[in-house]
Amino acid sequence: MSEFPIMYVCGVSHYADKCDDHFRDETAKYVKEFHYYRSNQCGHDLVNPGVCSEYQTVIDKIVSFVENT
């Protein structure tokens, strides 16, 4: 089990990786501090304001994770 905190962020229509509950649950088994955020509005380019309508929410989630771990 990994002791290093991990935050996986993906978009619901992400084409490069799996972004679903099964992936989240299976990964969490191997990571002690696993955090997961799935954007229901975006796909692959989560921090690009021209592509992702909730880019600021994604950035805020990442910043909060870094500040609190």
CHARMM internal coordinates of N, CA and C (Angstrom, degrees):
IC EDIT
DIST 1 N 1 CA 1.4505
DIST 1 CA 1 C 1.5304
ANGL 1 N 1 CA 1 C 108.52
DIST 1 C 2 N 1.2955
ANGL 1 CA 1 C 2 N 115.87
DIHE 1 N 1 CA 1 C 2 N 136.18
DIST 2 N 2 CA 1.4641
ANGL 1 C 2 N 2 CA 121.50
DIHE 1 CA 1 C 2 N 2 CA 179.28
DIST 2 CA 2 C 1.5210
ANGL 2 N 2 CA 2 C 110.38
DIHE 1 C 2 N 2 CA 2 C -77.68
DIST 2 C 3 N 1.3015
ANGL 2 CA 2 C 3 N 116.41
DIHE 2 N 2 CA 2 C 3 N 134.09
DIST 3 N 3 CA 1.4614
ANGL 2 C 3 N 3 CA 121.77
DIHE 2 CA 2 C 3 N 3 CA 176.52
DIST 3 CA 3 C 1.5201
ANGL 3 N 3 CA 3 C 111.41
DIHE 2 C 3 N 3 CA 3 C -92.54
DIST 3 C 4 N 1.3208
ANGL 3 CA 3 C 4 N 116.92
DIHE 3 N 3 CA 3 C 4 N -7.36
DIST 4 N 4 CA 1.4505
ANGL 3 C 4 N 4 CA 122.55
DIHE 3 CA 3 C 4 N 4 CA -177.33
DIST 4 CA 4 C 1.5229
ANGL 4 N 4 CA 4 C 109.33
DIHE 3 C 4 N 4 CA 4 C -84.41
DIST 4 C 5 N 1.3464
ANGL 4 CA 4 C 5 N 119.22
DIHE 4 N 4 CA 4 C 5 N 126.91
DIST 5 N 5 CA 1.4641
ANGL 4 C 5 N 5 CA 120.16
DIHE 4 CA 4 C 5 N 5 CA -179.95
DIST 5 CA 5 C 1.5293
ANGL 5 N 5 CA 5 C 111.45
DIHE 4 C 5 N 5 CA 5 C -65.18
DIST 5 C 6 N 1.3162
ANGL 5 CA 5 C 6 N 115.04
DIHE 5 N 5 CA 5 C 6 N 137.15
DIST 6 N 6 CA 1.4602
ANGL 5 C 6 N 6 CA 122.05
DIHE 5 CA 5 C 6 N 6 CA -177.23
DIST 6 CA 6 C 1.5250
ANGL 6 N 6 CA 6 C 109.28
DIHE 5 C 6 N 6 CA 6 C -126.95
DIST 6 C 7 N 1.3207
ANGL 6 CA 6 C 7 N 115.81
DIHE 6 N 6 CA 6 C 7 N 136.83
DIST 7 N 7 CA 1.4615
ANGL 6 C 7 N 7 CA 120.15
DIHE 6 CA 6 C 7 N 7 CA 170.73
DIST 7 CA 7 C 1.5177
ANGL 7 N 7 CA 7 C 107.37
DIHE 6 C 7 N 7 CA 7 C -124.60
DIST 7 C 8 N 1.3078
ANGL 7 CA 7 C 8 N 115.43
DIHE 7 N 7 CA 7 C 8 N 119.53
DIST 8 N 8 CA 1.4550
ANGL 7 C 8 N 8 CA 121.16
DIHE 7 CA 7 C 8 N 8 CA 178.27
DIST 8 CA 8 C 1.5232
ANGL 8 N 8 CA 8 C 107.32
DIHE 7 C 8 N 8 CA 8 C -103.13
DIST 8 C 9 N 1.3182
ANGL 8 CA 8 C 9 N 116.29
DIHE 8 N 8 CA 8 C 9 N 124.53
DIST 9 N 9 CA 1.4576
ANGL 8 C 9 N 9 CA 122.57
DIHE 8 CA 8 C 9 N 9 CA -178.96
DIST 9 CA 9 C 1.5178
ANGL 9 N 9 CA 9 C 107.70
DIHE 8 C 9 N 9 CA 9 C -121.15
DIST 9 C 10 N 1.3098
ANGL 9 CA 9 C 10 N 116.23
DIHE 9 N 9 CA 9 C 10 N 128.75
DIST 10 N 10 CA 1.4596
ANGL 9 C 10 N 10 CA 119.41
DIHE 9 CA 9 C 10 N 10 CA 178.63
DIST 10 CA 10 C 1.5189
ANGL 10 N 10 CA 10 C 110.17
DIHE 9 C 10 N 10 CA 10 C -150.79
DIST 10 C 11 N 1.2972
ANGL 10 CA 10 C 11 N 114.58
DIHE 10 N 10 CA 10 C 11 N 164.26
DIST 11 N 11 CA 1.4551
ANGL 10 C 11 N 11 CA 120.95
DIHE 10 CA 10 C 11 N 11 CA 177.61
DIST 11 CA 11 C 1.5128
ANGL 11 N 11 CA 11 C 110.73
DIHE 10 C 11 N 11 CA 11 C -99.89
DIST 11 C 12 N 1.3006
ANGL 11 CA 11 C 12 N 116.04
DIHE 11 N 11 CA 11 C 12 N 152.22
DIST 12 N 12 CA 1.4601
ANGL 11 C 12 N 12 CA 120.81
DIHE 11 CA 11 C 12 N 12 CA -175.86
DIST 12 CA 12 C 1.5295
ANGL 12 N 12 CA 12 C 111.89
DIHE 11 C 12 N 12 CA 12 C -61.91
DIST 12 C 13 N 1.3097
ANGL 12 CA 12 C 13 N 117.45
DIHE 12 N 12 CA 12 C 13 N -29.57
DIST 13 N 13 CA 1.4597
ANGL 12 C 13 N 13 CA 119.50
DIHE 12 CA 12 C 13 N 13 CA 178.62
DIST 13 CA 13 C 1.5297
ANGL 13 N 13 CA 13 C 111.40
DIHE 12 C 13 N 13 CA 13 C -106.78
DIST 13 C 14 N 1.3123
ANGL 13 CA 13 C 14 N 116.05
DIHE 13 N 13 CA 13 C 14 N 29.84
DIST 14 N 14 CA 1.4606
ANGL 13 C 14 N 14 CA 122.17
DIHE 13 CA 13 C 14 N 14 CA -179.93
DIST 14 CA 14 C 1.5218
ANGL 14 N 14 CA 14 C 109.07
DIHE 13 C 14 N 14 CA 14 C -64.65
DIST 14 C 15 N 1.3058
ANGL 14 CA 14 C 15 N 117.36
DIHE 14 N 14 CA 14 C 15 N 128.11
DIST 15 N 15 CA 1.4632
ANGL 14 C 15 N 15 CA 120.85
DIHE 14 CA 14 C 15 N 15 CA -175.50
DIST 15 CA 15 C 1.5293
ANGL 15 N 15 CA 15 C 113.65
DIHE 14 C 15 N 15 CA 15 C -94.49
DIST 15 C 16 N 1.3251
ANGL 15 CA 15 C 16 N 118.51
DIHE 15 N 15 CA 15 C 16 N -14.34
DIST 16 N 16 CA 1.4602
ANGL 15 C 16 N 16 CA 120.34
DIHE 15 CA 15 C 16 N 16 CA -174.95
DIST 16 CA 16 C 1.5210
ANGL 16 N 16 CA 16 C 113.38
DIHE 15 C 16 N 16 CA 16 C -93.01
DIST 16 C 17 N 1.3026
ANGL 16 CA 16 C 17 N 118.38
DIHE 16 N 16 CA 16 C 17 N -28.97
DIST 17 N 17 CA 1.4647
ANGL 16 C 17 N 17 CA 122.71
DIHE 16 CA 16 C 17 N 17 CA -177.16
DIST 17 CA 17 C 1.5166
ANGL 17 N 17 CA 17 C 110.42
DIHE 16 C 17 N 17 CA 17 C -132.07
DIST 17 C 18 N 1.3034
ANGL 17 CA 17 C 18 N 114.38
DIHE 17 N 17 CA 17 C 18 N 164.68
DIST 18 N 18 CA 1.4582
ANGL 17 C 18 N 18 CA 119.68
DIHE 17 CA 17 C 18 N 18 CA 172.68
DIST 18 CA 18 C 1.5236
ANGL 18 N 18 CA 18 C 107.89
DIHE 17 C 18 N 18 CA 18 C -76.68
DIST 18 C 19 N 1.2726
ANGL 18 CA 18 C 19 N 116.54
DIHE 18 N 18 CA 18 C 19 N 135.25
DIST 19 N 19 CA 1.4672
ANGL 18 C 19 N 19 CA 121.15
DIHE 18 CA 18 C 19 N 19 CA 177.56
DIST 19 CA 19 C 1.5140
ANGL 19 N 19 CA 19 C 106.98
DIHE 18 C 19 N 19 CA 19 C -134.55
DIST 19 C 20 N 1.3169
ANGL 19 CA 19 C 20 N 115.23
DIHE 19 N 19 CA 19 C 20 N 73.97
DIST 20 N 20 CA 1.4532
ANGL 19 C 20 N 20 CA 119.08
DIHE 19 CA 19 C 20 N 20 CA -178.63
DIST 20 CA 20 C 1.5280
ANGL 20 N 20 CA 20 C 110.06
DIHE 19 C 20 N 20 CA 20 C -143.70
DIST 20 C 21 N 1.3037
ANGL 20 CA 20 C 21 N 115.84
DIHE 20 N 20 CA 20 C 21 N 174.34
DIST 21 N 21 CA 1.4628
ANGL 20 C 21 N 21 CA 120.67
DIHE 20 CA 20 C 21 N 21 CA -176.57
DIST 21 CA 21 C 1.5239
ANGL 21 N 21 CA 21 C 112.32
DIHE 20 C 21 N 21 CA 21 C -63.54
DIST 21 C 22 N 1.3185
ANGL 21 CA 21 C 22 N 117.58
DIHE 21 N 21 CA 21 C 22 N -37.04
DIST 22 N 22 CA 1.4666
ANGL 21 C 22 N 22 CA 120.38
DIHE 21 CA 21 C 22 N 22 CA 179.40
DIST 22 CA 22 C 1.5267
ANGL 22 N 22 CA 22 C 110.78
DIHE 21 C 22 N 22 CA 22 C -61.81
DIST 22 C 23 N 1.3199
ANGL 22 CA 22 C 23 N 117.15
DIHE 22 N 22 CA 22 C 23 N -47.73
DIST 23 N 23 CA 1.4652
ANGL 22 C 23 N 23 CA 121.42
DIHE 22 CA 22 C 23 N 23 CA 178.15
DIST 23 CA 23 C 1.5283
ANGL 23 N 23 CA 23 C 110.17
DIHE 22 C 23 N 23 CA 23 C -59.14
DIST 23 C 24 N 1.3305
ANGL 23 CA 23 C 24 N 116.31
DIHE 23 N 23 CA 23 C 24 N -47.06
DIST 24 N 24 CA 1.4602
ANGL 23 C 24 N 24 CA 120.73
DIHE 23 CA 23 C 24 N 24 CA -179.81
DIST 24 CA 24 C 1.5222
ANGL 24 N 24 CA 24 C 110.81
DIHE 23 C 24 N 24 CA 24 C -58.02
DIST 24 C 25 N 1.3185
ANGL 24 CA 24 C 25 N 117.42
DIHE 24 N 24 CA 24 C 25 N -49.86
DIST 25 N 25 CA 1.4606
ANGL 24 C 25 N 25 CA 121.60
DIHE 24 CA 24 C 25 N 25 CA -175.95
DIST 25 CA 25 C 1.5274
ANGL 25 N 25 CA 25 C 112.28
DIHE 24 C 25 N 25 CA 25 C -65.87
DIST 25 C 26 N 1.3185
ANGL 25 CA 25 C 26 N 117.18
DIHE 25 N 25 CA 25 C 26 N -40.41
DIST 26 N 26 CA 1.4612
ANGL 25 C 26 N 26 CA 120.04
DIHE 25 CA 25 C 26 N 26 CA 179.77
DIST 26 CA 26 C 1.5295
ANGL 26 N 26 CA 26 C 111.49
DIHE 25 C 26 N 26 CA 26 C -68.52
DIST 26 C 27 N 1.3116
ANGL 26 CA 26 C 27 N 117.65
DIHE 26 N 26 CA 26 C 27 N -40.20
DIST 27 N 27 CA 1.4659
ANGL 26 C 27 N 27 CA 120.95
DIHE 26 CA 26 C 27 N 27 CA 178.65
DIST 27 CA 27 C 1.5216
ANGL 27 N 27 CA 27 C 110.60
DIHE 26 C 27 N 27 CA 27 C -66.26
DIST 27 C 28 N 1.3082
ANGL 27 CA 27 C 28 N 116.77
DIHE 27 N 27 CA 27 C 28 N -40.75
DIST 28 N 28 CA 1.4683
ANGL 27 C 28 N 28 CA 121.25
DIHE 27 CA 27 C 28 N 28 CA -178.62
DIST 28 CA 28 C 1.5322
ANGL 28 N 28 CA 28 C 112.36
DIHE 27 C 28 N 28 CA 28 C -60.11
DIST 28 C 29 N 1.3059
ANGL 28 CA 28 C 29 N 117.43
DIHE 28 N 28 CA 28 C 29 N -24.23
DIST 29 N 29 CA 1.4709
ANGL 28 C 29 N 29 CA 120.81
DIHE 28 CA 28 C 29 N 29 CA 178.17
DIST 29 CA 29 C 1.5290
ANGL 29 N 29 CA 29 C 112.07
DIHE 28 C 29 N 29 CA 29 C -64.93
DIST 29 C 30 N 1.3322
ANGL 29 CA 29 C 30 N 116.74
DIHE 29 N 29 CA 29 C 30 N -23.82
DIST 30 N 30 CA 1.4648
ANGL 29 C 30 N 30 CA 121.40
DIHE 29 CA 29 C 30 N 30 CA -174.00
DIST 30 CA 30 C 1.5230
ANGL 30 N 30 CA 30 C 114.01
DIHE 29 C 30 N 30 CA 30 C -107.60
DIST 30 C 31 N 1.3181
ANGL 30 CA 30 C 31 N 116.98
DIHE 30 N 30 CA 30 C 31 N -1.79
DIST 31 N 31 CA 1.4568
ANGL 30 C 31 N 31 CA 121.21
DIHE 30 CA 30 C 31 N 31 CA -176.18
DIST 31 CA 31 C 1.5261
ANGL 31 N 31 CA 31 C 108.34
DIHE 30 C 31 N 31 CA 31 C -128.29
DIST 31 C 32 N 1.3239
ANGL 31 CA 31 C 32 N 115.71
DIHE 31 N 31 CA 31 C 32 N 121.23
DIST 32 N 32 CA 1.4634
ANGL 31 C 32 N 32 CA 119.98
DIHE 31 CA 31 C 32 N 32 CA -176.97
DIST 32 CA 32 C 1.5238
ANGL 32 N 32 CA 32 C 111.98
DIHE 31 C 32 N 32 CA 32 C -62.13
DIST 32 C 33 N 1.3174
ANGL 32 CA 32 C 33 N 117.03
DIHE 32 N 32 CA 32 C 33 N -47.28
DIST 33 N 33 CA 1.4682
ANGL 32 C 33 N 33 CA 122.08
DIHE 32 CA 32 C 33 N 33 CA -179.96
DIST 33 CA 33 C 1.5276
ANGL 33 N 33 CA 33 C 109.11
DIHE 32 C 33 N 33 CA 33 C -112.85
DIST 33 C 34 N 1.3185
ANGL 33 CA 33 C 34 N 115.71
DIHE 33 N 33 CA 33 C 34 N 79.05
DIST 34 N 34 CA 1.4614
ANGL 33 C 34 N 34 CA 121.37
DIHE 33 CA 33 C 34 N 34 CA -177.74
DIST 34 CA 34 C 1.5244
ANGL 34 N 34 CA 34 C 109.36
DIHE 33 C 34 N 34 CA 34 C -100.76
DIST 34 C 35 N 1.3224
ANGL 34 CA 34 C 35 N 115.09
DIHE 34 N 34 CA 34 C 35 N 124.94
DIST 35 N 35 CA 1.4705
ANGL 34 C 35 N 35 CA 121.25
DIHE 34 CA 34 C 35 N 35 CA 177.87
DIST 35 CA 35 C 1.5216
ANGL 35 N 35 CA 35 C 106.98
DIHE 34 C 35 N 35 CA 35 C -120.73
DIST 35 C 36 N 1.3171
ANGL 35 CA 35 C 36 N 115.57
DIHE 35 N 35 CA 35 C 36 N 143.51
DIST 36 N 36 CA 1.4608
ANGL 35 C 36 N 36 CA 120.62
DIHE 35 CA 35 C 36 N 36 CA -172.15
DIST 36 CA 36 C 1.5229
ANGL 36 N 36 CA 36 C 109.02
DIHE 35 C 36 N 36 CA 36 C -140.07
DIST 36 C 37 N 1.3039
ANGL 36 CA 36 C 37 N 115.58
DIHE 36 N 36 CA 36 C 37 N 133.10
DIST 37 N 37 CA 1.4593
ANGL 36 C 37 N 37 CA 120.20
DIHE 36 CA 36 C 37 N 37 CA 173.99
DIST 37 CA 37 C 1.5191
ANGL 37 N 37 CA 37 C 109.05
DIHE 36 C 37 N 37 CA 37 C -134.43
DIST 37 C 38 N 1.3131
ANGL 37 CA 37 C 38 N 115.49
DIHE 37 N 37 CA 37 C 38 N 125.62
DIST 38 N 38 CA 1.4582
ANGL 37 C 38 N 38 CA 121.15
DIHE 37 CA 37 C 38 N 38 CA 178.13
DIST 38 CA 38 C 1.5271
ANGL 38 N 38 CA 38 C 108.54
DIHE 37 C 38 N 38 CA 38 C -116.43
DIST 38 C 39 N 1.3017
ANGL 38 CA 38 C 39 N 115.22
DIHE 38 N 38 CA 38 C 39 N 121.74
DIST 39 N 39 CA 1.4591
ANGL 38 C 39 N 39 CA 121.15
DIHE 38 CA 38 C 39 N 39 CA 176.05
DIST 39 CA 39 C 1.5245
ANGL 39 N 39 CA 39 C 108.80
DIHE 38 C 39 N 39 CA 39 C -82.61
DIST 39 C 40 N 1.3089
ANGL 39 CA 39 C 40 N 116.29
DIHE 39 N 39 CA 39 C 40 N 126.10
DIST 40 N 40 CA 1.4596
ANGL 39 C 40 N 40 CA 120.51
DIHE 39 CA 39 C 40 N 40 CA 178.04
DIST 40 CA 40 C 1.5232
ANGL 40 N 40 CA 40 C 112.23
DIHE 39 C 40 N 40 CA 40 C -88.00
DIST 40 C 41 N 1.3300
ANGL 40 CA 40 C 41 N 116.92
DIHE 40 N 40 CA 40 C 41 N -1.17
DIST 41 N 41 CA 1.4565
ANGL 40 C 41 N 41 CA 121.52
DIHE 40 CA 40 C 41 N 41 CA -177.91
DIST 41 CA 41 C 1.5256
ANGL 41 N 41 CA 41 C 113.58
DIHE 40 C 41 N 41 CA 41 C -109.61
DIST 41 C 42 N 1.3249
ANGL 41 CA 41 C 42 N 117.37
DIHE 41 N 41 CA 41 C 42 N -10.46
DIST 42 N 42 CA 1.4668
ANGL 41 C 42 N 42 CA 119.82
DIHE 41 CA 41 C 42 N 42 CA -170.62
DIST 42 CA 42 C 1.5203
ANGL 42 N 42 CA 42 C 111.33
DIHE 41 C 42 N 42 CA 42 C -130.09
DIST 42 C 43 N 1.3230
ANGL 42 CA 42 C 43 N 113.45
DIHE 42 N 42 CA 42 C 43 N 166.71
DIST 43 N 43 CA 1.4528
ANGL 42 C 43 N 43 CA 120.54
DIHE 42 CA 42 C 43 N 43 CA 177.43
DIST 43 CA 43 C 1.5020
ANGL 43 N 43 CA 43 C 111.15
DIHE 42 C 43 N 43 CA 43 C -110.98
DIST 43 C 44 N 1.3152
ANGL 43 CA 43 C 44 N 117.00
DIHE 43 N 43 CA 43 C 44 N -108.49
DIST 44 N 44 CA 1.4608
ANGL 43 C 44 N 44 CA 121.77
DIHE 43 CA 43 C 44 N 44 CA -171.42
DIST 44 CA 44 C 1.5327
ANGL 44 N 44 CA 44 C 113.82
DIHE 43 C 44 N 44 CA 44 C -86.32
DIST 44 C 45 N 1.2858
ANGL 44 CA 44 C 45 N 119.39
DIHE 44 N 44 CA 44 C 45 N -42.01
DIST 45 N 45 CA 1.4717
ANGL 44 C 45 N 45 CA 122.94
DIHE 44 CA 44 C 45 N 45 CA -171.46
DIST 45 CA 45 C 1.5264
ANGL 45 N 45 CA 45 C 110.33
DIHE 44 C 45 N 45 CA 45 C -95.61
DIST 45 C 46 N 1.3212
ANGL 45 CA 45 C 46 N 115.77
DIHE 45 N 45 CA 45 C 46 N 76.41
DIST 46 N 46 CA 1.4671
ANGL 45 C 46 N 46 CA 122.18
DIHE 45 CA 45 C 46 N 46 CA -167.92
DIST 46 CA 46 C 1.5215
ANGL 46 N 46 CA 46 C 115.91
DIHE 45 C 46 N 46 CA 46 C -71.63
DIST 46 C 47 N 1.3035
ANGL 46 CA 46 C 47 N 119.09
DIHE 46 N 46 CA 46 C 47 N -21.26
DIST 47 N 47 CA 1.4676
ANGL 46 C 47 N 47 CA 119.74
DIHE 46 CA 46 C 47 N 47 CA -178.21
DIST 47 CA 47 C 1.5313
ANGL 47 N 47 CA 47 C 111.99
DIHE 46 C 47 N 47 CA 47 C -111.36
DIST 47 C 48 N 1.2947
ANGL 47 CA 47 C 48 N 116.60
DIHE 47 N 47 CA 47 C 48 N 19.23
DIST 48 N 48 CA 1.4621
ANGL 47 C 48 N 48 CA 121.86
DIHE 47 CA 47 C 48 N 48 CA 178.14
DIST 48 CA 48 C 1.5282
ANGL 48 N 48 CA 48 C 108.78
DIHE 47 C 48 N 48 CA 48 C -102.02
DIST 48 C 49 N 1.3361
ANGL 48 CA 48 C 49 N 117.72
DIHE 48 N 48 CA 48 C 49 N 112.23
DIST 49 N 49 CA 1.4687
ANGL 48 C 49 N 49 CA 119.59
DIHE 48 CA 48 C 49 N 49 CA -177.64
DIST 49 CA 49 C 1.5233
ANGL 49 N 49 CA 49 C 113.81
DIHE 48 C 49 N 49 CA 49 C -61.85
DIST 49 C 50 N 1.3130
ANGL 49 CA 49 C 50 N 117.92
DIHE 49 N 49 CA 49 C 50 N -23.41
DIST 50 N 50 CA 1.4553
ANGL 49 C 50 N 50 CA 120.41
DIHE 49 CA 49 C 50 N 50 CA 178.55
DIST 50 CA 50 C 1.5209
ANGL 50 N 50 CA 50 C 113.49
DIHE 49 C 50 N 50 CA 50 C -77.69
DIST 50 C 51 N 1.3290
ANGL 50 CA 50 C 51 N 116.34
DIHE 50 N 50 CA 50 C 51 N -13.73
DIST 51 N 51 CA 1.4611
ANGL 50 C 51 N 51 CA 121.06
DIHE 50 CA 50 C 51 N 51 CA -175.65
DIST 51 CA 51 C 1.5283
ANGL 51 N 51 CA 51 C 112.14
DIHE 50 C 51 N 51 CA 51 C -117.32
DIST 51 C 52 N 1.3165
ANGL 51 CA 51 C 52 N 116.77
DIHE 51 N 51 CA 51 C 52 N -36.47
DIST 52 N 52 CA 1.4642
ANGL 51 C 52 N 52 CA 122.20
DIHE 51 CA 51 C 52 N 52 CA -174.17
DIST 52 CA 52 C 1.5228
ANGL 52 N 52 CA 52 C 110.04
DIHE 51 C 52 N 52 CA 52 C -114.57
DIST 52 C 53 N 1.3137
ANGL 52 CA 52 C 53 N 116.64
DIHE 52 N 52 CA 52 C 53 N 116.44
DIST 53 N 53 CA 1.4635
ANGL 52 C 53 N 53 CA 120.60
DIHE 52 CA 52 C 53 N 53 CA -178.03
DIST 53 CA 53 C 1.5270
ANGL 53 N 53 CA 53 C 113.16
DIHE 52 C 53 N 53 CA 53 C -68.20
DIST 53 C 54 N 1.3114
ANGL 53 CA 53 C 54 N 117.53
DIHE 53 N 53 CA 53 C 54 N -22.32
DIST 54 N 54 CA 1.4668
ANGL 53 C 54 N 54 CA 119.50
DIHE 53 CA 53 C 54 N 54 CA 178.99
DIST 54 CA 54 C 1.5281
ANGL 54 N 54 CA 54 C 112.01
DIHE 53 C 54 N 54 CA 54 C -111.73
DIST 54 C 55 N 1.3173
ANGL 54 CA 54 C 55 N 115.87
DIHE 54 N 54 CA 54 C 55 N 34.97
DIST 55 N 55 CA 1.4698
ANGL 54 C 55 N 55 CA 120.88
DIHE 54 CA 54 C 55 N 55 CA -178.73
DIST 55 CA 55 C 1.5253
ANGL 55 N 55 CA 55 C 111.95
DIHE 54 C 55 N 55 CA 55 C -56.94
DIST 55 C 56 N 1.3256
ANGL 55 CA 55 C 56 N 118.08
DIHE 55 N 55 CA 55 C 56 N -37.91
DIST 56 N 56 CA 1.4686
ANGL 55 C 56 N 56 CA 120.28
DIHE 55 CA 55 C 56 N 56 CA -178.57
DIST 56 CA 56 C 1.5241
ANGL 56 N 56 CA 56 C 111.09
DIHE 55 C 56 N 56 CA 56 C -67.45
DIST 56 C 57 N 1.3105
ANGL 56 CA 56 C 57 N 117.53
DIHE 56 N 56 CA 56 C 57 N -35.75
DIST 57 N 57 CA 1.4648
ANGL 56 C 57 N 57 CA 120.98
DIHE 56 CA 56 C 57 N 57 CA 175.88
DIST 57 CA 57 C 1.5193
ANGL 57 N 57 CA 57 C 109.99
DIHE 56 C 57 N 57 CA 57 C -63.05
DIST 57 C 58 N 1.3085
ANGL 57 CA 57 C 58 N 117.09
DIHE 57 N 57 CA 57 C 58 N -43.04
DIST 58 N 58 CA 1.4649
ANGL 57 C 58 N 58 CA 121.62
DIHE 57 CA 57 C 58 N 58 CA 178.81
DIST 58 CA 58 C 1.5240
ANGL 58 N 58 CA 58 C 109.99
DIHE 57 C 58 N 58 CA 58 C -61.55
DIST 58 C 59 N 1.3104
ANGL 58 CA 58 C 59 N 117.36
DIHE 58 N 58 CA 58 C 59 N -46.92
DIST 59 N 59 CA 1.4705
ANGL 58 C 59 N 59 CA 121.66
DIHE 58 CA 58 C 59 N 59 CA 178.62
DIST 59 CA 59 C 1.5202
ANGL 59 N 59 CA 59 C 110.54
DIHE 58 C 59 N 59 CA 59 C -60.92
DIST 59 C 60 N 1.3211
ANGL 59 CA 59 C 60 N 117.43
DIHE 59 N 59 CA 59 C 60 N -44.38
DIST 60 N 60 CA 1.4637
ANGL 59 C 60 N 60 CA 121.38
DIHE 59 CA 59 C 60 N 60 CA 179.25
DIST 60 CA 60 C 1.5237
ANGL 60 N 60 CA 60 C 111.94
DIHE 59 C 60 N 60 CA 60 C -61.17
DIST 60 C 61 N 1.3258
ANGL 60 CA 60 C 61 N 117.48
DIHE 60 N 60 CA 60 C 61 N -40.21
DIST 61 N 61 CA 1.4705
ANGL 60 C 61 N 61 CA 121.21
DIHE 60 CA 60 C 61 N 61 CA 178.23
DIST 61 CA 61 C 1.5297
ANGL 61 N 61 CA 61 C 110.69
DIHE 60 C 61 N 61 CA 61 C -63.47
DIST 61 C 62 N 1.3189
ANGL 61 CA 61 C 62 N 116.81
DIHE 61 N 61 CA 61 C 62 N -42.91
DIST 62 N 62 CA 1.4608
ANGL 61 C 62 N 62 CA 120.84
DIHE 61 CA 61 C 62 N 62 CA 180.00
DIST 62 CA 62 C 1.5286
ANGL 62 N 62 CA 62 C 110.84
DIHE 61 C 62 N 62 CA 62 C -65.79
DIST 62 C 63 N 1.3177
ANGL 62 CA 62 C 63 N 117.19
DIHE 62 N 62 CA 62 C 63 N -46.02
DIST 63 N 63 CA 1.4699
ANGL 62 C 63 N 63 CA 121.36
DIHE 62 CA 62 C 63 N 63 CA 179.41
DIST 63 CA 63 C 1.5253
ANGL 63 N 63 CA 63 C 110.15
DIHE 62 C 63 N 63 CA 63 C -61.12
DIST 63 C 64 N 1.3155
ANGL 63 CA 63 C 64 N 117.18
DIHE 63 N 63 CA 63 C 64 N -44.19
DIST 64 N 64 CA 1.4692
ANGL 63 C 64 N 64 CA 120.76
DIHE 63 CA 63 C 64 N 64 CA 178.72
DIST 64 CA 64 C 1.5261
ANGL 64 N 64 CA 64 C 111.34
DIHE 63 C 64 N 64 CA 64 C -60.71
DIST 64 C 65 N 1.3219
ANGL 64 CA 64 C 65 N 116.68
DIHE 64 N 64 CA 64 C 65 N -42.30
DIST 65 N 65 CA 1.4567
ANGL 64 C 65 N 65 CA 120.83
DIHE 64 CA 64 C 65 N 65 CA 178.19
DIST 65 CA 65 C 1.5272
ANGL 65 N 65 CA 65 C 111.29
DIHE 64 C 65 N 65 CA 65 C -60.14
DIST 65 C 66 N 1.3297
ANGL 65 CA 65 C 66 N 116.54
DIHE 65 N 65 CA 65 C 66 N -46.72
DIST 66 N 66 CA 1.4668
ANGL 65 C 66 N 66 CA 121.31
DIHE 65 CA 65 C 66 N 66 CA -178.66
DIST 66 CA 66 C 1.5322
ANGL 66 N 66 CA 66 C 110.12
DIHE 65 C 66 N 66 CA 66 C -64.93
DIST 66 C 67 N 1.3059
ANGL 66 CA 66 C 67 N 117.25
DIHE 66 N 66 CA 66 C 67 N -42.18
DIST 67 N 67 CA 1.4723
ANGL 66 C 67 N 67 CA 120.70
DIHE 66 CA 66 C 67 N 67 CA -178.64
DIST 67 CA 67 C 1.5260
ANGL 67 N 67 CA 67 C 112.41
DIHE 66 C 67 N 67 CA 67 C -67.52
DIST 67 C 68 N 1.3213
ANGL 67 CA 67 C 68 N 117.28
DIHE 67 N 67 CA 67 C 68 N -28.55
DIST 68 N 68 CA 1.4677
ANGL 67 C 68 N 68 CA 120.66
DIHE 67 CA 67 C 68 N 68 CA -173.56
DIST 68 CA 68 C 1.5266
ANGL 68 N 68 CA 68 C 114.64
DIHE 67 C 68 N 68 CA 68 C -102.71
DIST 68 C 69 N 1.3293
ANGL 68 CA 68 C 69 N 117.41
DIHE 68 N 68 CA 68 C 69 N 4.73
DIST 69 N 69 CA 1.4716
ANGL 68 C 69 N 69 CA 118.16
DIHE 68 CA 68 C 69 N 69 CA 177.98
DIST 69 CA 69 C 1.5092
ANGL 69 N 69 CA 69 C 110.79
DIHE 68 C 69 N 69 CA 69 C -114.95
END
COOR INIT
IC SEED 1 N 1 CA 1 C
IC BUILD
